[in-house]
Amino acid sequence: MDVTRVEVERAAERIAGYVRRTPVIEAEPGVFLKLEYLQHAGSFKPRGAFNRILTAREAGVPPASGVIAASGGNHGLAVAYAARTLGVRAEIFVPEVTAPVKVAGLRELGAEVNQTGAVYSDAFAASLKRAAETGALDVHAYDQPEVVAGQGTLGLELREQIPGLDTVLIAVGGGGLVAGVAAALGDTAEVVAVEPERIPTLAHALTAGRPVDVEVGGVAADALGATRLGSIAHRLLAEERVARVRSVLVSDEEITEARRELWRSFRIAVEPAGAAAYAALLAGGRRPGERVAVVLCGANTDPADLVVRGE
């Protein structure tokens, strides 16, 4: 099933009252920062989590055994937050690379946490086995229509908040956010899909013509560490069924510097994944005269390393 603007609009109606309409600031003339890290649970992920669980309820499938998810951290936090809000049990599987601050946050939200495997795909396999055993509702991190449509509600907000928007820069892991936003924007704006050089899921899928496994590593692995692009994102983006999409890769060094620059210039503390899109902007990801939105997608981080000694 492909995700269309209609599904995104329905998702926006469904999750209204459960998620925040996050603000936009104009960092410089024509450059706008979408402060999505101010969303509940510290990232954009509650949009998709709420839409998945609420859609199941509407279909008469209340998760009597709770909900289950695999995550690098942010998706798990979102599912745990949504589950607590809606009064259901949450069990979250995370890989060993997950930042301690995210594991602690999961437990604070009341989720049962299982830390297993080296990367996200290992945790995902374990979560599927557990879901089959318990009958819990599986909430995928990026490859379910309800999740993608929920993430796309961010795009609807951008259309309203930035008249004449030309381009949106978005970090990519499994592709749920960028696919949903592309579906919401249609042909009204170009979408720049930004990936770390060390986790090029979309770039490799575009080259191969299908999602393929990539090695996972680098500073943003805990949030953008999907082993391969989601099938929904591939259909929407690689097959150009929605907005114009351009793929850009950024280095770990560029991400780290962008994160520090956001702190120096705006006192914004985001995680490395949250700074990836801004790294692309700093590297020359803007054409003269265009109106650009940069999505700062998450801030579940320890900010202690943001201040470089001597600055």
C-alpha positions, 0 to 999 in steps of 0.5 A: 500500500502506498501512502498518499496525501489523503492518508496523511491528512486523515492521520493529521485528524486522527492524532490531533490532540496527541502530538505537538504542532512544532514551531518554525524559526527563520534562522536567516533570510529564507532558511527555516528550522523546523524544531521537531525535536520539541515533539513529545519524547524528543523526536518526530516519531510519536506522529507515526506511533499514535497513528498506528495504534489509533488506527488499530483501535478504529479497526476494532483491534485494541492491543490487549497484549500491548504494543511492541516495537524495535528501535534504535531509541527514538521510535521506542521512546515514541511508542512508549510515550504513546502507549502510556498516553493511551493506557496500553503496555509497551515492550521495546527491543533496542540494539546494543548501540542505543545511547544510554540516555535513550534506554533510560528514557524508555524505562522512565516511560514505563516500557519493558526494555530488551537490549539485544543484537549489534544493530537495529535489524537484530533487535527487529528480528527479536521483536517480531518473534516476541510479537508472534508469541504475545499477540502484541501490536507491532509498531514498525519504526518506518515501514508501515503505512500508518507510521509513514502517514503519521510522520507525513503530518510534519509536511502538512505543518510545513506547508502551512507554516512556510508560504512559498516553500521550495525545498525541505532537507530531512535526515534519512534512516529507514525512510519513514519520515522523508517518505511521509513528508514527500507524500504530504508535499507532492509536487509543491516542493523538492525534498532533499534526503540527507544520509550519513555517508556510513549509512547510505540506505537510500543512496544504495537503493537508488543505485541498485533499484531496490532496497539493499542491506548496508553496513551501519556505523558512525555518529548517527547510527543509534537513530539512523541505523536502519540496515536497509531502506523501507519498502514503502519509502522505496516505492514512493521515493525511488519510483518518484510517485510523490515529490521530487527527491534528491539524495545527499550524503554527509560525513560524520565530521560534517554532522558533528560540526553542524550539531556544534554550530546549532548549539553555538548559533542558536543554543539548540542541542540536538542529537547527531541525527537531528543535525544531519539535515543542517549539515547538508545545508552548511555543505552547500545544500541551498540554491540562491534565492530558494526558501528552505526548511531544515527539519531538526528531527530529534534531541535525545542526546547527552549535550555534554560534548557540545561545548568544545574546550577553548571556545 
